Amino acid sequence: MKLLIITAIAEFEKEVKQLLKQAEVITYSYKQVTGYRDSTLDAVESNWFGVEMNESDAILFYAFVSKENVDTVFELTEQKNAEHTSKSRIHVASINIEKSN
C-alpha cells in the first residue's frame, strides 16, 4: 500500500481525475489549495509577474493505492506532462505505508 499525492494548478483538475480513472484509482480525496512560489531569487527580467510572492489556485489529490496503480499513475503523468505546452506540470509523489487499518 502506498499514499499517492498529486498536486497541479486548478486548470488541470479534469486531467488529473481522468488520469486517476485510467490508472483504476477509484477512491481518492482532493482539495482546492493555494500554490505558492517565492520568486525573490529570480532575476528581475525573468520574473514576468514583477512581484516576489506568487500565489495560484491549485489542487491536491491523495489516495491509498497499490504499487501497481502508483506505477501506472506515474507513467500516465509523464505522458500528460509531455503533452503540456505550459510550464506548469502535474506533480506526483508516493510514500510507502507501513501499516493501515
N, C-alpha and C positions, 0 to 999 in steps of 0.2 A: 504494500500500500504506500502511496506517495501523496503528498499535498502538492497540488498544481496551483501555481499563481500566475495570472496573466494580467498585464497592465497595457493600456493603449489609450490613445486620445478618444474622446467620446464619439467622434465620427466613425470609428472602426467597430462600434458596438455590434452591428449586424454581422459584420465579417467574423468577429470572434465567436458569436453564437453559432454561425454556420460552421465554422471550423470545429467547434466542440461537438456539434451534431455529426459531422463527418467522422470524427475520431471516436464516436459512440460514447461520449461523455454525456450521460442523460440527466445527471443530477449535479447541479453546481449553484453557487451563490454569486451575486455580483452587486456592486455598489458604485454609485456615482462618487467620484473623488476629485480633488483639485490636484493637478500636477504642478510641480514647482521646479524651476531651474534658476540657479543663481548665475547670472551672466557677468559678474564682476571681473572674472578672469579673461573674458573675451576681448579681443581687440575692438576698439570703438567702430572701426569700419565694417567689421563682420557682424556687429550686433544690430541687426535690421530694426529691432523694436526701439532702440535708443534708450532703453531702461535697463537697470541692473537686475531687477527681480521680475521674472516672467511666470505667470500662472495660467493654466489652461484647464478646460474641462476634460476629465479623464474618467476611465472606468477601471475597476479592479474586479477580476473574477477569481474565484478559488473553488477547488473541488478536491475530494479524496478519490483517487483513481488508481487503477492497476498500472504496473510498469509498462505493459504493452500499450495502453491507451496514452500514457505520457509520451512514449516514443513517437506515436502517431501524431500527437499534438505538436511536438517539436518539428517533425517533418513538414506538416501542413503549414505551420507558422513560417518556416523558412521559405516555402513556396509563395505564400501570401506576401511576405516582406520583399521578395524579389520582384513581384508584380507592382509594388507601390512606386509611384513616381515622386512622392513627397519624402521629406527627410524623416517624418515620423514613422515609427515601426511598432509592431506588436512585440512586446517583451514577455518572455516565458521563463519561469523558474520552477524547479521541483525540489522537494525536500523529502527525504526518507522519513517514514513514520515507524517508530519502533513498536508502539502499542496504540491500539484504538479500541473503542467499545462499540 
